[in-house]
Amino acid sequence: MYGMDHTVPLEDERGVDRAAVRELLRMTPAERVDRLIQVVATWNAMHDSAGAAARPNA
């Protein structure tokens, strides 16, 4: 058990966020699919925005 002078690390030795992994593991498969769809939509929007910013007169 961890005492007052020692905290539970948020990341493992590889830099993986343990709390995020636990959150994903608690999700149902349908919730994971919904989350993946949201992430892909966000990345697509970021990609589109970056591409528009890189083009002159866009």
Secondary structure, 3 states (H helix, E strand, C coil): CCCCCCCCCCECCCCCEHHHHHHHHHCCHHHHHHHHHHHHHHHHHHHHHHHHHHCCCC
